[in-house]
Amino acid sequence: MAMQVLFQVDVGKARPESALVYTLNECRATGATADFTRTLVAGTLEHQQQIDDYLTQYATDWDLPRMANVDRNILRLSLFEMLYYPTTPVNVAIDEALELAKTFSHKDAPRFINGILGRIAKEVAAESG
């Protein structure tokens, strides 16, 4: 749901709160699920500039506007979890991104996304440990 909201904000230029309310209602999400979705969306949007800086650095030969819209938003969401939401283990954030790519994007997307996230994960691990 968070990826769908981010997509609406990015591509459709929807207001984040409107997109969030719409998506939560469509999915009939409440309680902890809705709260987690709100956290992911708010955090990703709050840190989008830093996240996009990572993507620009690691997505060699792929400008952000040139990336598939879905892939760009999957990467943003996953990077928020990897970099700013320590409750989610890095490998889980990457696995979730790959599942989203398999569901919502083209057949080569999981490999593309895994390559970028894998390189960033290695750097983050090296910096922290």
C-alpha positions, 0 to 999 in steps of 0.5 A: 500500500505504501508503494501505491501511495508513493506512486500516486504522489510521484506520478499522479502528483496527488497530495500525500494525505489524499493518496493515503486516505484513498489507498487505505480505504480501498484496501480496507486497512486499519489499525497497525497495518494502516499505521505502518503504511502511514509511517512508511509513506511519511518517512519516505517522503521526509527523506526523499532527497537523501534517498534520491541522492543514493539512487543517483549515485548507485543507479549508474546509467539510470537517471531518476526520471528515466527509471520506470516509475514503479521501480523508482518508488519501490527503491525509494520505499525500500531505501527508507526502510534500509536507511531510516527504519532500523526495525526492518532488517535490511534483507527483509527490506530487499526481499519485500522490494523484490516481491513488489517488483515481481508483482507490479513491474516488468520481468527484469525489475527484480534484478535491477532493483536487487543490484542497486539495493545490494550495492547500497546494503554493502556500503551501509554495512561497511559504514556501520560495522 
